[in-house]
């Protein structure tokens, strides 16, 4: 079992330091491995595409798990302190609290100062949709949706898997998440090849999304937001989202802040409609970005605290 203090300190490192740009990030390395393997395993047909995607998924996830495990064992043989430091760093890279908050702030600041063109550039760094024609409220909506959704797969889920299976499982989860973000699309190219990774990502996030949803509701209550609206919107609208998991945090934030998320998005010039979550009680304003970031921070901390408490109970 992983030390709860290891998870705690890794979380603090992420909050304080985030992802230093000069240090190679494991997710970047995982991404390069995926690109390399894709060039050798990609097929567009239904059966061959699914098989090739499944093989790529299996190689990446098992490889990340085993390599992480090997690094930890090898470093422990050299010195336990070295192993602890390496585990701290590796685990901290699976959390995205500071990077997510900084990305949101990078959008918020130009919006607050009326520099909408700069805000479009910044929001393009965190969403896959077209941003060049976005209006002010669409930029805010995209940012709020991204922060709410990534509260789960960027923080809650890695914490969850760290407590269950230590650093190797947390890193394996990040591999699943990276696979989904790179090939898990329902477009012409990845409809079959990315199917296994997309389904696995849905499965991996199923429990964390519901645990995170509970922690998010508690956060909404602590902050004095509309808890009744958050619960109502979650129960009514979360299943309208294309993802079986992302709709939960997005619906909670929408209900808590009295805003409406979802609507028309554009991808490579093609418009698509995503069902509305929440009601248009309050017009979207830039401050909603900061409020969502605050909910993200408290949700992640409550998840960490819950893990520590359960760990302590199990150890009794």
C-alpha positions in Angstrom: 0.0 0.0 0.0 1.2 3.5 -0.8 2.0 5.9 2.0 -0.8 8.5 2.4 1.9 11.0 3.2 3.5 10.3 -0.2 0.2 11.2 -1.9 -0.2 14.3 0.3 3.3 15.6 -0.4 3.0 14.9 -4.1 -0.2 16.9 -4.1 1.5 19.8 -2.3 4.3 19.7 -4.8 1.9 20.0 -7.6 0.0 22.9 -5.9 3.3 24.7 -5.2 5.4 23.9 -8.3 3.2 22.5 -11.0 5.0 21.3 -14.1 8.4 23.1 -14.5 8.9 23.7 -18.2 12.5 22.6 -18.2 11.9 19.2 -16.8 10.6 16.5 -19.2 7.0 15.6 -18.3 6.1 11.9 -18.3 2.9 12.6 -20.2 4.9 14.2 -23.0 7.0 11.1 -23.2 3.9 8.9 -23.2 2.5 11.0 -26.0 5.6 10.5 -28.2 5.4 6.7 -27.6 1.8 6.8 -28.7 2.6 8.7 -31.9 5.5 6.3 -32.7 3.3 3.2 -32.1 0.4 4.7 -34.1 2.5 4.9 -37.2 3.1 1.1 -37.0 -0.3 -0.1 -35.7 -2.8 2.2 -37.3 -5.6 0.7 -39.5 -8.7 2.4 -40.7 -11.0 -0.6 -41.2 -13.4 -1.7 -38.5 -11.9 -5.0 -37.3 -8.2 -4.2 -38.1 -8.7 -0.7 -36.6 -10.1 -1.9 -33.3 -7.5 -4.6 -33.1 -4.6 -2.2 -33.8 -6.0 0.4 -31.3 -6.4 -2.3 -28.7 -2.9 -3.5 -29.1 -1.5 0.0 -28.9 -3.6 0.7 -25.8 -2.4 -2.5 -24.1 1.3 -1.9 -25.0 1.2 1.7 -23.7 -0.6 1.1 -20.5 1.2 -2.1 -19.5 4.5 -0.5 -20.5 4.0 2.6 -18.4 2.9 0.5 -15.4 5.9 -1.9 -15.6 8.5 0.8 -16.4 7.3 2.9 -13.5 7.4 -0.2 -11.2 10.9 -1.0 -12.4 12.2 2.5 -11.8 10.8 2.5 -8.3 12.3 -1.0 -7.5 15.7 -0.1 -9.0 15.9 3.2 -7.2 14.9 1.6 -4.0 17.8 -0.9 -4.4 20.2 2.1 -4.7 18.7 4.0 -1.7 15.1 4.1 -0.2 15.3 7.9 -0.1 16.1 8.1 -3.8 13.1 5.9 -4.5 10.9 8.1 -2.3 12.0 11.3 -4.1 11.4 9.7 -7.5 7.9 8.5 -6.5 7.1 12.0 -5.2 8.1 13.6 -8.5 6.4 11.0 -10.7 3.1 11.1 -8.7 3.1 14.9 -8.6 3.2 14.9 -12.4 -0.1 12.9 -12.5 -1.9 15.8 -10.8 -2.8 18.9 -12.7 -4.1 21.4 -10.1 -1.7 24.2 -10.7 -1.4 23.8 -14.5 -5.2 23.8 -14.8 -5.5 26.8 -12.6 -2.8 28.6 -14.5 -4.4 27.8 -17.9 -7.7 29.2 -16.6 -6.0 32.3 -15.3 -4.3 32.8 -18.7 -7.8 33.1 -20.2 -9.3 35.1 -17.3 -6.7 37.9 -17.3 -7.1 39.1 -20.9 -10.9 38.7 -20.7 -10.9 40.9 -17.6 -8.8 43.5 -19.4 -11.0 43.4 -22.5 -8.4 41.7 -24.7 -10.6 39.1 -26.3 -8.2 38.2 -29.1 -5.5 37.3 -26.5 -8.1 35.3 -24.6 -8.9 33.3 -27.8 -5.3 32.4 -28.1 -5.1 31.3 -24.5 -8.3 29.2 -24.6 -7.1 27.5 -27.8 -4.4 25.9 -25.6 -6.9 24.0 -23.4 -9.8 23.1 -25.8 -10.0 21.2 -29.1 -12.8 23.3 -30.6 -12.3 26.2 -32.9 -11.7 29.5 -31.1 -11.1 32.2 -33.7 -14.8 33.2 -33.9 -15.6 32.8 -30.2 -17.4 35.6 -28.5 -16.7 36.6 -24.9 -19.3 34.3 -23.3 -18.2 31.3 -25.5 -14.6 31.7 -24.2 -15.8 31.7 -20.6 -18.1 28.7 -21.2 -15.2 26.7 -22.8 -12.9 27.5 -19.9 -15.5 26.7 -17.2 -16.3 23.4 -19.0 -12.6 22.5 -19.3 -11.8 23.2 -15.6 -14.9 21.3 -14.4 -14.2 18.3 -16.5 -10.5 18.1 -15.8 -11.1 18.4 -12.1 -11.9 14.7 -12.4 -9.4 13.3 -14.9 -6.7 15.8 -14.0 -6.7 15.5 -10.2 -9.4 13.3 -8.6 -8.8 10.2 -10.7 -5.0 10.2 -10.2 -5.5 10.6 -6.4 -8.0 7.8 -6.5 -5.7 5.4 -8.3 -2.7 6.4 -6.3 -4.4 5.3 -3.1 -5.5 2.0 -4.8 -2.3 1.0 -6.6 0.4 3.4 -5.8 2.5 5.4 -8.3 2.5 2.7 -11.0 -1.3 2.6 -11.2 -1.6 6.4 -11.1 0.9 6.6 -14.0 -1.0 3.9 -15.9 -4.2 5.9 -15.4 -2.4 8.9 -17.0 -1.5 6.7 -19.9 -5.2 5.8 -20.4 -6.1 9.5 -20.2 -3.4 10.5 -22.6 -4.5 7.8 -25.1 -8.0 9.0 -25.0 -7.0 12.6 -25.5 -4.9 11.6 -28.5 -6.8 8.9 -30.3 -10.1 8.6 -28.5 -12.2 10.6 -31.0 -15.3 9.6 -32.9 -14.1 11.1 -36.1 -13.3 9.4 -39.4 -9.7 8.7 -38.6 -10.1 7.3 -35.0 -13.7 6.0 -35.0 -12.4 2.4 -34.8 -8.7 2.8 -33.9 -9.5 4.9 -30.9 -12.5 3.0 -29.7 -10.8 0.7 -27.1 -8.9 3.6 -25.5 -12.1 5.8 -25.4 -14.1 3.0 -23.8 -11.3 2.3 -21.3 -11.1 5.9 -20.4 -14.8 6.0 -19.7 -14.4 2.9 -17.5 -11.4 4.2 -15.6 -13.2 7.5 -14.8 -16.5 6.0 -13.8 -15.8 5.7 -10.1 -13.6 8.8 -9.8 -16.3 10.9 -11.5 -18.9 9.9 -9.0 -16.5 10.3 -6.0 -15.4 13.6 -7.4 -19.0 14.6 -8.0 -19.7 14.1 -4.3 -16.7 16.0 -3.2 -17.7 18.8 -5.7 -21.1 19.0 -4.1 -19.6 19.3 -0.7 -17.3 22.1 -2.0 -20.3 23.9 -3.5 -22.0 23.8 -0.1 -18.9 25.0 1.7 -18.6 28.0 -0.7 -22.2 28.9 -0.1 -23.2 28.4 -3.7 -26.5 27.0 -4.9 -26.3 23.4 -3.6 -29.9 22.7 -4.4 -29.4 23.9 -8.0 -26.2 21.8 -8.2 -27.9 18.6 -7.1 -31.0 19.3 -9.3 -28.9 20.0 -12.4 -26.6 17.0 -11.8 -29.6 14.6 -11.5 -31.4 16.1 -14.5 -28.7 17.0 -17.0 -25.5 15.1 -16.4 -26.6 12.2 -18.6 -27.2 14.5 -21.5 -23.4 14.9 -21.9 -21.7 12.7 -24.6 -19.4 11.4 -21.9 -20.8 9.2 -19.1 -18.5 10.9 -16.7 -17.8 14.5 -17.7 -21.5 15.5 -17.5 -21.3 15.1 -13.7 -18.8 17.9 -12.8 -20.0 20.2 -15.6 -23.7 19.9 -14.5 -22.7 20.5 -10.9 -20.8 23.6 -11.7 -23.6 24.9 -14.0 -26.2 24.4 -11.3 -24.1 25.8 -8.5 -23.3 29.0 -10.4 -26.7 29.3 -12.1 -25.2 29.3 -15.6 -25.9 27.3 -18.7 -23.1 25.2 -20.2 -23.2 23.3 -23.5 -24.4 24.6 -26.8 -22.9 24.9 -30.3 -19.2 24.1 -30.7 -17.1 24.2 -33.9 -14.5 21.6 -34.7 -12.4 22.2 -37.9 -15.2 24.4 -39.2 -17.9 21.8 -38.5 -20.5 22.9 -36.0 -22.0 20.5 -33.5 -24.5 20.9 -30.8 -24.0 19.6 -27.2 -27.0 19.4 -25.0 -27.4 22.2 -22.5 -26.5 21.7 -18.9 -28.1 24.0 -16.4 -30.3 27.1 -16.8 -29.4 30.5 -18.0 -30.1 32.2 -14.7 -26.9 34.3 -14.6 -25.1 35.5 -17.7 -21.6 34.1 -18.1 -19.0 36.4 -16.8 -15.2 36.0 -16.4 -15.5 35.7 -12.6 -17.2 32.3 -13.2 -13.8 31.0 -14.3 -12.3 31.9 -10.9 -15.2 30.4 -9.1 -14.8 27.1 -11.0 -11.1 27.0 -10.2 -11.9 27.5 -6.5 -14.4 24.6 -6.6 -11.7 22.5 -8.4 -9.1 23.2 -5.7 -11.5 22.4 -2.8 -12.8 19.3 -4.6 -9.3 17.9 -5.1 -8.3 18.6 -1.5 -11.5 16.9 -0.1 -10.7 13.9 -2.3 -7.2 13.8 -0.9 -8.5 14.1 2.6 -11.0 11.3 2.1 -8.2 9.1 0.8 -6.1 9.8 3.8 -8.9 9.1 6.2 -9.8 5.8 4.5 -6.1 4.8 4.4 -5.9 5.5 8.2 -9.0 3.4 8.8 -7.7 0.5 6.8 -4.4 0.6 8.7 -6.1 0.4 12.1 
